[in-house]
Amino acid sequence: MIEIKRLSKKFAEFSLKNINFQIETGEFVGILGQSGSGKSTILNLIAGLDKEYEGDILIEGETPRKSIKNGDIAMVFQQDLLLPHLNVWENIAFGLKIKKIPKEEIEKRIKDAILEMDLIGKEKRYPNELSGGEKQRVSIARAIVTRPKLLLMDEPFSALDFNLRDRMQKMVKNMHKKLKITIVFVTHDREEAFFLSDKIGVMFKGELLDFGTPQELYYNPKNVYTAKLLAMENIFSKKVFEKIFMCKVEKGEFVGLRGKDLKICEKSEVNGEVIGVNFGMGEYNITLKINGEKIVVVKQGEFKVRLGDIVGVTHNEKNRIIIEGVKRC
């Protein structure tokens, strides 16, 4: 288990502020946030690459420095960092030879990793003969052959195209399921975080705003920033929501409604003007203006509304998402 307690780090123009969370053995945890949010700083501190910080980082009760010395941590970066003068087999074997692992054991581990990362037939190729995806697969193979207790991954697929990134995500997910390694994975891509992770931490300007399962974050975000990051189309202050929908809300500072949870109808107590219609990825985003406020309704399939039409809109009370936290943008 990894325990992060009161973790803080000060830079000239940035601070990591009082980070607290736990990672159970074998979990896949995604750290999600925009550039400059502090997610890579957390990863570097866990990895022991930066030794100056306040608070505690414990990996199975040991400090990062002790875990590194024991060979319990491996890391995969955005850049592959392969040794250009070594071929695929030699790059994967490099760390094992440093540890003076017996030759027979090295061969077994490398064969297993090459099979796991779909690198069969590429063992004798050099880095300049590999595609971007192949290089990253070699990097991951090089990390897992050391049999770490913890694998840290810092946006390893961000430079890959969409199709290749999708394939790599599936490969890593399968690897995690099979090997049951604890993984901390930094990303700015919410879909990547949701697909891979058992739990997700949401970072913003050095703060950990949310931490929980993908389902918990999606259905019960603690603050407006998380809700926006997870593409909630409609977020209103409690006062504005009550004005638009002519109802009372007892709890929360803000109310969220996903576009797919709203329905357009001919007659309703709430009516608005259609001011925008956009199509994307099999569904329509219809923007309404109601009492001076904009509302987005997401509808799949065909519909008959046009710009300028006055239509009704309804929602189920159970669809409301009450957001307790302060607004962050």
C-alpha positions as CSV (number, residue, x, y, z in Angstrom):
1,M,0.0,0.0,0.0
2,I,1.1,3.6,-0.7
3,E,0.3,6.3,1.8
4,I,0.6,10.0,0.9
5,K,0.1,12.2,3.9
6,R,0.2,16.0,4.0
7,L,2.5,16.1,1.0
8,S,3.6,19.6,0.1
9,K,6.3,21.0,-2.2
10,K,7.2,24.7,-2.9
11,F,8.7,26.0,-6.1
12,A,9.2,29.6,-7.1
13,E,5.8,30.1,-8.7
14,F,4.0,26.8,-7.8
15,S,3.1,24.9,-4.7
16,L,1.9,21.4,-4.1
17,K,-0.5,21.7,-1.2
18,N,-1.3,19.2,1.5
19,I,-1.9,16.1,-0.7
20,N,-3.5,13.1,1.0
21,F,-4.5,9.8,-0.5
22,Q,-3.9,6.0,-0.3
23,I,-3.3,3.4,-3.0
24,E,-4.0,-0.2,-2.2
25,T,-1.7,-2.9,-3.4
26,G,-2.5,-3.9,-7.0
27,E,-4.6,-0.8,-7.8
28,F,-4.4,1.2,-10.9
29,V,-4.6,4.9,-10.0
30,G,-4.8,7.7,-12.5
31,I,-3.7,11.2,-11.7
32,L,-5.8,13.5,-13.9
33,G,-5.2,17.2,-14.5
34,Q,-4.2,19.9,-16.9
35,S,-0.6,20.9,-17.6
36,G,0.9,22.6,-14.5
37,S,-1.6,21.1,-12.1
38,G,1.1,19.2,-10.1
39,K,0.4,15.7,-11.2
40,S,3.9,15.0,-12.6
41,T,5.4,16.6,-9.4
42,I,3.6,14.0,-7.3
43,L,4.9,11.2,-9.5
44,N,8.5,12.5,-9.3
45,L,8.2,12.6,-5.5
46,I,6.9,9.1,-5.3
47,A,9.6,8.0,-7.6
48,G,12.3,9.6,-5.4
49,L,13.5,11.8,-8.3
50,D,12.8,14.8,-6.0
51,K,13.8,14.3,-2.4
52,E,12.9,17.7,-1.0
53,Y,9.3,17.8,0.3
54,E,7.1,18.1,3.4
55,G,4.9,15.4,4.6
56,D,5.1,11.6,4.2
57,I,5.4,9.2,1.3
58,L,5.3,5.6,2.4
59,I,5.5,2.6,0.0
60,E,4.7,-0.5,2.0
61,G,6.0,1.4,5.1
62,E,9.2,2.4,3.4
63,T,10.4,5.8,2.1
64,P,10.9,6.2,-1.7
65,R,14.6,6.2,-1.3
66,K,14.5,2.8,0.5
67,S,12.0,1.4,-2.1
68,I,14.3,2.5,-5.0
69,K,17.3,0.8,-3.3
70,N,15.2,-2.4,-3.0
71,G,14.3,-2.2,-6.7
72,D,10.6,-1.9,-5.9
73,I,9.9,1.1,-8.3
74,A,10.0,1.3,-12.1
75,M,9.1,4.3,-14.2
76,V,8.0,4.9,-17.8
77,F,8.2,8.4,-19.1
78,Q,6.6,10.3,-22.0
79,Q,9.9,9.9,-23.9
80,D,11.0,6.3,-24.3
81,L,14.6,7.0,-23.2
82,L,15.9,3.8,-24.9
83,L,19.7,3.4,-25.3
84,P,20.2,3.9,-29.0
85,H,23.2,1.6,-29.3
86,L,21.3,-1.4,-27.8
87,N,18.7,-3.4,-29.7
88,V,15.3,-4.3,-28.2
89,W,16.5,-7.4,-26.4
90,E,19.5,-5.6,-24.9
91,N,17.5,-2.6,-23.9
92,I,15.0,-4.8,-22.0
93,A,17.9,-6.8,-20.4
94,F,19.8,-3.7,-19.3
95,G,18.4,-3.3,-15.8
96,L,18.5,-7.0,-15.2
97,K,22.2,-7.2,-16.0
98,I,22.9,-4.3,-13.6
99,K,21.1,-6.3,-10.9
100,K,23.2,-9.4,-11.9
101,I,20.2,-11.6,-12.4
102,P,21.3,-15.1,-13.7
103,K,21.4,-15.4,-17.5
104,E,18.7,-18.1,-17.6
105,E,16.3,-16.0,-15.6
106,I,17.1,-12.9,-17.7
107,E,16.1,-14.8,-20.9
108,K,12.9,-16.1,-19.3
109,R,11.8,-12.7,-18.1
110,I,12.6,-11.0,-21.4
111,K,10.7,-13.6,-23.4
112,D,7.7,-13.2,-21.2
113,A,7.8,-9.4,-21.5
114,I,8.3,-9.5,-25.3
115,L,5.2,-11.7,-25.5
116,E,3.2,-9.5,-23.2
117,M,4.1,-6.3,-25.1
118,D,3.6,-7.9,-28.6
119,L,7.3,-7.4,-29.6
120,I,7.9,-10.8,-31.1
121,G,10.2,-10.6,-34.2
122,K,11.5,-7.2,-33.2
123,E,14.1,-8.4,-30.7
124,K,17.2,-7.4,-32.8
125,R,15.9,-4.0,-34.0
126,Y,17.4,-0.8,-32.7
127,P,15.4,2.2,-31.4
128,N,15.8,4.1,-34.7
129,E,14.1,1.2,-36.5
130,L,11.0,1.3,-34.3
131,S,7.8,3.2,-34.4
132,G,6.7,5.4,-31.5
133,G,4.4,2.8,-30.2
134,E,7.0,0.1,-30.4
135,K,9.5,2.2,-28.5
136,Q,7.0,2.7,-25.7
137,R,6.2,-1.0,-25.6
138,V,9.9,-1.7,-25.2
139,S,10.0,0.9,-22.4
140,I,7.2,-0.8,-20.6
141,A,8.8,-4.2,-21.1
142,R,12.1,-2.9,-19.7
143,A,10.2,-1.7,-16.6
144,I,8.1,-4.9,-15.9
145,V,11.0,-7.3,-16.3
146,T,12.5,-6.0,-13.1
147,R,9.3,-7.1,-11.4
148,P,8.6,-3.9,-9.5
149,K,6.0,-3.6,-6.8
150,L,5.1,-0.1,-8.2
151,L,5.1,1.1,-11.8
152,L,4.9,4.8,-12.4
153,M,3.8,6.1,-15.8
154,D,4.1,9.7,-16.8
155,E,1.8,10.4,-19.8
156,P,3.5,7.6,-21.8
157,F,1.0,7.7,-24.7
158,S,0.5,11.5,-25.1
159,A,2.7,11.7,-28.2
160,L,1.0,8.8,-30.0
161,D,-1.9,9.1,-32.5
162,F,-5.4,8.2,-31.5
163,N,-5.5,4.6,-32.8
164,L,-2.1,3.7,-31.4
165,R,-2.9,5.3,-28.1
166,D,-6.1,3.2,-27.9
167,R,-4.2,0.0,-28.6
168,M,-1.6,0.9,-26.0
169,Q,-4.2,1.6,-23.4
170,K,-5.8,-1.8,-23.9
171,M,-2.4,-3.5,-23.8
172,V,-1.5,-1.8,-20.5
173,K,-5.0,-2.6,-19.0
174,N,-4.5,-6.3,-19.9
175,M,-1.0,-6.3,-18.5
176,H,-2.2,-4.8,-15.2
177,K,-5.0,-7.4,-15.0
178,K,-2.5,-10.2,-15.5
179,L,0.5,-9.0,-13.5
180,K,-1.4,-7.2,-10.7
181,I,1.3,-4.5,-10.3
182,T,0.4,-1.4,-8.5
183,I,0.4,1.4,-11.1
184,V,0.2,5.2,-10.8
185,F,-0.5,6.7,-14.2
186,V,-0.4,10.5,-14.9
187,T,-2.5,11.8,-17.8
188,H,-4.4,14.9,-18.9
189,D,-6.9,12.8,-20.9
190,R,-10.1,12.1,-19.0
191,E,-11.1,9.2,-21.3
192,E,-7.8,7.5,-20.8
193,A,-8.0,8.0,-17.0
194,F,-11.5,6.5,-16.9
195,F,-10.7,3.6,-19.1
196,L,-7.6,2.5,-17.2
197,S,-8.1,3.5,-13.6
198,D,-9.6,1.8,-10.5
199,K,-9.4,5.2,-8.8
200,I,-8.7,8.7,-10.1
201,G,-7.2,11.8,-8.4
202,V,-8.1,15.1,-9.9
203,M,-5.4,17.8,-9.6
204,F,-5.8,21.6,-10.0
205,K,-3.1,24.2,-9.3
206,G,-1.3,22.0,-6.8
207,E,-4.4,20.7,-5.0
208,L,-6.0,17.3,-5.0
209,L,-9.7,18.3,-5.5
210,D,-11.2,14.8,-5.9
211,F,-10.2,11.2,-5.3
212,G,-12.4,8.2,-5.9
213,T,-13.6,5.6,-8.4
214,P,-14.5,6.7,-11.9
215,Q,-18.2,6.1,-11.0
216,E,-17.9,8.3,-7.8
217,L,-16.3,11.1,-9.7
218,Y,-18.8,10.9,-12.6
219,Y,-22.0,10.7,-10.5
220,N,-20.9,12.7,-7.5
221,P,-18.2,15.3,-8.2
222,K,-17.2,17.2,-5.2
223,N,-16.7,20.5,-7.0
224,V,-17.4,22.5,-10.1
225,Y,-13.9,22.0,-11.5
226,T,-14.2,18.2,-11.5
227,A,-17.7,18.4,-13.0
228,K,-16.4,20.5,-15.9
229,L,-13.4,18.4,-16.4
230,L,-15.7,15.4,-16.8
231,A,-17.7,17.2,-19.4
232,M,-20.9,18.0,-17.5
233,E,-22.6,20.4,-19.9
234,N,-24.8,22.3,-17.5
235,I,-23.7,23.7,-14.1
236,F,-25.6,26.4,-12.3
237,S,-25.5,28.1,-9.0
238,K,-28.3,27.0,-6.7
239,K,-30.0,30.4,-7.2
240,V,-29.9,30.3,-11.0
241,F,-31.1,26.7,-11.2
242,E,-34.1,27.5,-9.0
243,K,-34.9,30.5,-11.3
244,I,-34.7,28.4,-14.5
245,F,-36.6,25.4,-13.4
246,M,-38.9,27.1,-10.9
247,C,-38.2,24.6,-8.1
248,K,-36.4,24.5,-4.8
249,V,-33.1,22.7,-4.1
250,E,-32.4,22.0,-0.4
251,K,-28.6,21.2,-0.5
252,G,-25.4,22.2,-2.3
253,E,-23.9,25.4,-3.7
254,F,-24.3,24.2,-7.3
255,V,-26.5,21.9,-9.4
256,G,-25.3,20.0,-12.4
257,L,-27.4,18.4,-15.2
258,R,-25.9,16.3,-17.9
259,G,-27.2,17.1,-21.4
260,K,-28.5,13.6,-21.9
261,D,-30.6,13.8,-18.8
262,L,-32.7,16.7,-20.3
263,K,-35.5,16.2,-22.7
264,I,-37.0,18.5,-25.3
265,C,-40.8,18.4,-25.5
266,E,-43.7,20.5,-26.9
267,K,-45.3,21.5,-23.6
268,S,-43.6,22.2,-20.4
269,E,-43.5,24.7,-17.5
270,V,-40.0,25.5,-18.7
271,N,-39.6,26.9,-22.2
272,G,-36.7,28.3,-24.1
273,E,-35.5,29.4,-27.6
274,V,-33.2,27.1,-29.7
275,I,-30.1,29.2,-30.3
276,G,-27.7,26.5,-31.4
277,V,-27.6,23.0,-33.0
278,N,-24.4,21.1,-33.4
279,F,-23.7,17.5,-34.4
280,G,-20.8,15.4,-33.2
281,M,-20.1,11.7,-32.7
282,G,-23.6,10.4,-33.3
283,E,-25.5,12.9,-31.2
284,Y,-26.8,16.5,-31.4
285,N,-26.0,19.2,-28.9
286,I,-29.0,21.6,-28.7
287,T,-28.4,24.9,-26.9
288,L,-31.5,26.6,-25.4
289,K,-31.8,30.1,-23.9
290,I,-34.0,30.2,-20.9
291,N,-34.4,33.2,-18.7
292,G,-31.2,34.6,-20.0
293,E,-29.3,31.4,-19.3
294,K,-27.9,28.8,-21.7
295,I,-28.8,25.1,-21.4
296,V,-27.3,22.3,-23.5
297,V,-29.5,19.3,-24.3
298,V,-27.8,16.2,-25.8
299,K,-30.0,14.1,-28.0
300,Q,-29.3,11.0,-30.0
301,G,-31.0,10.3,-33.2
302,E,-33.1,12.6,-35.4
303,F,-35.1,15.6,-34.1
304,K,-37.2,18.3,-35.6
305,V,-36.3,21.5,-33.8
306,R,-34.7,24.4,-35.7
307,L,-32.9,27.6,-34.7
308,G,-35.4,30.1,-33.3
309,D,-38.0,27.5,-32.2
310,I,-39.5,27.8,-28.8
311,V,-39.5,24.4,-27.1
312,G,-40.1,22.9,-23.7
313,V,-37.5,21.2,-21.6
314,T,-37.9,18.7,-18.7
315,H,-35.6,16.8,-16.3
316,N,-36.1,14.2,-13.7
317,E,-35.3,15.3,-10.2
318,K,-33.2,12.2,-9.7
319,N,-30.9,13.4,-12.6
320,R,-29.8,16.4,-10.6
321,I,-26.2,16.3,-9.3
322,I,-25.7,18.3,-6.2
323,I,-22.2,19.8,-6.0
324,E,-21.1,20.9,-2.5
325,G,-17.7,22.3,-3.3
326,V,-16.6,25.8,-4.1
327,K,-16.4,26.8,-7.7
328,R,-13.0,26.4,-9.4
329,C,-12.3,27.2,-13.0
